Amino acid sequence: MSDFDDTPFNPDEQNPEPPSSPGEPSPPTEPLVPLLAGDPISYAALDPAAGDVGEPALPEDLRISWSWPHLLLFIVFWFVSQIAIGIAVLTFFSMERHLTQSQLKQLVESDPKLVVGTSVIEFALIFLFLYVTLSVLRGLPFWRSLGWTKLNPDSARGTGRWWAYFLSGCGLSIFVLIAGSKVKNADHVPIQELFKNRTGAMLLMAMAVFVAPLVEETIFRGYLYPVFARMVSSAARFFGLDFPSATRTGVAASIMITGTLFGLLHAPQLGWTWGLVSLLTLVGVIFTFVRARTGTVVASFLLHLGYNFMLAITSIIATRGFTHMPPGQ
């Protein structure tokens, strides 16, 4: 029998120790770490040899099938769809109701049914674009490609169960409500115009709970986060950083970029009140950090769902079921 029979084989060990002599106990072997289960921050720190094996050594949740050309195409599609929807709405109402330009502007900004309807159409178009370009044309699973993988609770890696993320989102929402109340002119933002009646408020709350978390997490944390992380990581390696450092830099930069874009997306609704936009940016950064830490969009989705759910509950309680709207609304 060979002297190597009693020595455990470790595929990650590049310089194995010589086999122990007969009769001596084999040295304890460290358990293999599931590095490709997400969490690129810890992955880069735990795998210093990753720079020697190139692109395939990226964490699993950063191994995507698209890159910056697809991102450019996505941006162009988003702008074109926005313009097309706007033109269609303006044409319809100007022809059917013969409204003036100022009346059309007021309608677009204050009619909750129109806001919700156009938002749902826009979301549907974006999902159709992603489905066709990432799944149909490439033959890949749609949801898994966009980071919707199983959430595996692991206390050793700091990841919890689904209810922990949901409740954390509720707590984050309460913090933002308290902090937002201290912001000057926080009660005079465009989105408040949409809460003038019960029907509009209920529509917006329904979209916030049942639609927005799914769509926004898929776009920001599923699509944008990994592509920005890879782009920045590639640039960092071009300028001389080793693979682990470049990976950490890419992940950190992408967390900040997607968080900032998340805040700016909501800026028009908040009247570009920078105190509120900064709070929403912080929320976006936290969502993306959780996505990066766990390696799955499911975690950030649960956080987002809890956040919006608590906003809806507090709105319902404050207005007694949207029957007593705040003065001046």
C-alpha positions, 0 to 999 in steps of 0.5 A: 500500500502507498504511503500516500493513502493516509493523507487527505487530498486537498485540491486547493493546496498548491504546495502539499506537505510531504507525507508523514512517515509510517506510524505518525498521525497525519496533520489535521486538514483544514476544512474546505471553504465553499468559496464559490457560494457568493460573498466575493469580499471574503472570497478574495481575502481567503483565496490569495492564489486566485490571481494566478488562475485568471477569470474562472476564479471569480466568485460564482455570483460574478460569473455573468454572461454580459459585460459593458456592451450589453450594459450600453445596449440596456441604457439605450433601450431604457432611454428609448422606452422612456421616450416612447412611453412619454410620447404615447401618453402625451399623444393620447391625452392631448388628442382625447382630452385636448389638454394644454401643455401645463395641464398635461404636465400636472396630470403626469405628475399628480395622477397615481393611476397614470404613474403606476400604469406607465411604471408597470409598462416600463418595468415590463419592457425592461424585463422583456429586454433582459429575458430576450437578450440574457435568456432566450438568445443565450439559452440560460436560466433567466432568474439564476443568471440574474442572481436569484439563487437559493439563500443558504443560512450560514452563521459562520459567514454572517448570513441569516434566515429569510425572516432576519432580512425581512425584519432588518428591512423593517428596522431600516425603514423606521430609521429612514422615517425618523431621519427623513422627518428631520430633513428640511422640506421633507413634507413638500416633495412631488410624491406627496401629490400622489397621496391626495386620495385614497385610491391613489395612495393604495395603488402606490402602496400596492406597487411599492410592496408587490412590484418595486422590490422584485423589479428594482432588486432584479435590475440593480442587484441582479443585473447592474451590481455584477457588471459594475463589479467586473468592469471596475475589477478589470480596470483595477487589474489593468492598473496593476492590482492583484486579483484579490485586491482588484476583486475587492475593489470592484465589489466595493465600487459597485456597491457604491455605484448601484447605491448611488444610482438607486438614490438618484432613481428616486430623486425626481419623486423626492424633488431632488431634496438632497437630504432624502436622496442621501438617505435613499442612497444609503438604503441602496448601498445597504441593499447591495452590500447584503447582496454582495455578502450573501451572493444572492439577490434573494437576501436584498429582495427580502430586505427591500420587501421588509423596508417597503412593507413597513413604509406601507404599514406606517402610512396605513396606520397614520392615515387610518387606512387612507381615510384621513389624509394629512392636512394640505394633501 
